Amino acid sequence: MKLIAYSTADPAGVNIAAHLRSLLPFSPCAFGSASAMSCGDYCLVGLPGPLISLEMDAGGIEWLLCLSRHKSESGRACLTAHTPGNPAGKADYGGEPGSVGISNARLQSVLIRELVKSRDALGLSIDVSVEATHHGPTELAFPVTFVEIGSERQSWEDPGLGGAVARAVAASIGCLSDAPPRAAMAVGGGHYPEKFTALMASGEYSIGHIIPKYALTANPDPAIFRRCMERTQGGCSCIIVDWKGTPSTAKDALRSISQSSGIELVRV
């Protein structure tokens, strides 16, 4: 089963879910004690608590896609996707410090590609970006991906944006087989890494965990690289590095990992 979840207290999640129900032929079903809807082997469920602190038994779940809101200090309108985790060593917003969730690199990358297509097809003037790995949950036993509307209530409740994300989700889950087969971890750059977004949108790579420069400054422990690679569904076949946006100590660690493991190091 592929699970698509949203918090019933989150206006963006509710918005996206409503549009998704209108796009796909969902039928009522049960999901534990919660009411849910199914479409083939996809289950759409609204949960009462925050998704960043979600706890759930695997129970036959192949992967989880969270429909959510995005918050930022800038308040800019945007559509984003990312993998949960706390590579900087702090856990201010769910999960465990220094721990990362299992990344579904293929789903995340197809989502970015389809978000761009949906935005352009609908003529929306809004940024689309992958985000660096951040917040919880980190301990679930299956891959987790967030797709979000940012960054304030007006955008969260905007039916046009809810429809755009729902359209991208529906397209993504229908074309996962078209995702680039090479999964990668990415390192460096900012929280909204333009280089990695462009690579994903072009269909060149499937990128999972993204460790930004600020996380490397806060926690330079090279073990986080191996942890992110191990916590990528299917493993990583290469490491993509924003060379100018990565500290020299991290570059040295990445070179060592590449040489010892035989994993290709790609500089961008």
GIMODA-V543899 format. One record per residue. N is the residue number from 1. SS is DSSP state (H for helix, E for strand, L for the rest). PHI is phi as a letter, one per 30 degrees, with the letter a starting at -180 (* if undefined). D_LAST is the distance of its C-alpha to the last C-alpha in Angstrom with 2 decimals. Layout:
n: <N:N>
ss: <SS:SS>
phi: <PHI:PHI>
d_last: <D_LAST:D_LAST>
This chain:
n: <1:2:3:4:5:6:7:8:9:10:11:12:13:14:15:16:17:18:19:20:21:22:23:24:25:26:27:28:29:30:31:32:33:34:35:36:37:38:39:40:41:42:43:44:45:46:47:48:49:50:51:52:53:54:55:56:57:58:59:60:61:62:63:64:65:66:67:68:69:70:71:72:73:74:75:76:77:78:79:80:81:82:83:84:85:86:87:88:89:90:91:92:93:94:95:96:97:98:99:100:101:102:103:104:105:106:107:108:109:110:111:112:113:114:115:116:117:118:119:120:121:122:123:124:125:126:127:128:129:130:131:132:133:134:135:136:137:138:139:140:141:142:143:144:145:146:147:148:149:150:151:152:153:154:155:156:157:158:159:160:161:162:163:164:165:166:167:168:169:170:171:172:173:174:175:176:177:178:179:180:181:182:183:184:185:186:187:188:189:190:191:192:193:194:195:196:197:198:199:200:201:202:203:204:205:206:207:208:209:210:211:212:213:214:215:216:217:218:219:220:221:222:223:224:225:226:227:228:229:230:231:232:233:234:235:236:237:238:239:240:241:242:243:244:245:246:247:248:249:250:251:252:253:254:255:256:257:258:259:260:261:262:263:264:265:266:267:268>
ss: <L:E:E:E:E:E:E:L:L:L:H:H:H:H:H:H:H:H:H:H:H:H:H:L:L:L:E:E:E:E:E:L:L:E:E:E:E:E:E:L:L:E:E:E:E:E:E:L:L:L:H:H:H:L:L:L:L:L:L:L:L:L:E:E:E:E:E:E:E:E:E:L:L:L:L:L:L:E:E:E:E:E:L:L:E:L:L:L:L:L:L:L:L:L:L:L:L:L:L:E:L:L:E:L:H:H:H:H:H:H:H:H:H:H:H:H:H:H:H:H:H:H:L:L:L:L:E:E:E:E:L:L:L:L:L:L:L:L:L:L:L:L:E:E:E:E:E:E:E:E:E:L:H:H:H:H:L:L:H:H:H:H:H:H:H:H:H:H:H:H:H:H:H:H:L:H:H:H:L:L:L:L:E:E:E:E:E:L:L:L:L:L:L:H:H:H:H:H:H:H:H:L:L:L:L:E:E:E:E:E:E:L:H:H:H:H:H:H:L:L:L:L:H:H:H:H:H:H:H:H:L:E:L:L:L:L:L:E:E:E:E:L:H:H:H:L:L:H:H:H:H:H:H:H:H:H:H:H:H:H:H:L:L:E:E:E:E:L>
phi: <*:c:c:c:b:b:d:d:c:c:d:d:d:d:d:d:d:d:d:d:d:d:c:c:d:d:b:e:a:c:b:i:c:c:d:b:b:b:b:i:c:c:b:c:b:c:c:d:c:d:d:d:c:d:b:a:d:e:h:i:d:d:a:b:c:c:c:b:c:c:c:b:d:d:i:d:d:a:b:b:b:a:c:d:l:b:d:d:j:c:b:d:b:i:i:c:d:i:c:b:d:d:c:c:e:d:d:e:d:d:e:d:d:d:d:d:d:d:e:d:d:c:i:d:c:a:d:b:a:d:c:d:e:a:h:d:d:c:c:d:c:b:d:b:b:c:b:b:c:b:b:b:e:e:d:e:c:d:d:d:d:d:d:d:d:e:d:d:d:e:d:d:d:c:b:d:d:d:d:e:d:d:d:b:c:c:b:j:i:c:d:c:d:d:d:d:e:d:d:d:d:d:i:d:b:c:c:c:d:b:c:d:e:d:d:d:d:d:b:d:e:d:d:d:d:d:d:d:d:d:c:c:e:i:i:c:c:a:c:c:b:d:d:d:c:b:d:d:d:d:d:d:d:d:e:d:d:d:d:d:c:i:d:d:c:c:c:b>
d_last: <36.28:33.23:33.91:32.97:34.22:34.72:36.78:39.99:39.72:36.36:36.91:33.45:33.83:37.36:36.25:33.57:35.98:38.79:36.84:35.56:39.21:40.11:37.50:38.23:41.70:41.86:45.15:46.46:46.06:46.35:43.60:45.47:47.44:45.14:45.68:42.85:42.22:41.03:39.73:39.61:37.80:36.08:37.79:37.41:38.91:39.46:39.69:41.48:39.24:35.74:33.03:31.06:34.00:34.79:36.62:37.49:38.60:36.58:39.63:38.09:35.06:32.11:29.66:29.95:28.50:29.44:30.24:29.98:29.85:27.04:28.11:26.45:28.00:26.97:28.84:26.61:27.03:24.10:23.50:21.24:20.68:19.79:20.95:23.56:23.42:23.90:21.25:22.28:25.71:27.70:29.33:30.64:30.22:31.26:30.34:30.49:28.77:25.84:26.23:23.99:25.12:24.44:21.47:22.01:18.47:19.96:22.17:19.65:17.25:20.28:21.56:18.64:19.02:22.77:22.77:21.10:23.68:26.49:25.75:25.67:28.73:30.67:29.73:28.62:27.04:24.88:21.30:19.69:17.03:16.07:17.04:16.21:18.77:22.06:25.88:28.25:29.54:28.13:31.00:31.61:31.92:29.93:26.50:26.30:24.24:24.95:24.91:26.12:27.63:27.20:28.49:32.29:35.42:35.71:32.41:33.13:36.42:35.35:36.46:34.04:31.04:32.70:33.26:29.70:28.35:31.22:30.53:26.89:28.15:30.85:28.54:25.98:28.65:30.03:26.97:25.25:25.95:23.54:20.51:17.81:19.35:16.32:16.01:13.11:12.93:10.09:10.18:10.01:10.44:13.80:16.23:15.30:11.48:11.00:7.41:8.79:12.05:11.04:9.74:13.04:15.13:14.32:15.51:12.72:12.51:15.00:13.51:16.21:16.21:13.77:14.55:14.02:14.38:18.05:18.83:17.66:19.86:22.72:22.58:20.77:22.47:20.12:22.35:20.58:17.62:20.21:22.10:19.35:18.72:22.49:22.89:20.80:23.20:23.17:20.80:17.12:16.15:12.61:10.56:7.05:6.02:5.12:6.21:8.44:9.67:10.88:14.32:15.12:17.54:15.12:12.84:16.17:17.15:14.08:14.64:18.24:17.76:15.72:18.47:21.33:20.41:18.88:15.97:12.86:9.91:6.58:3.81:0.00>
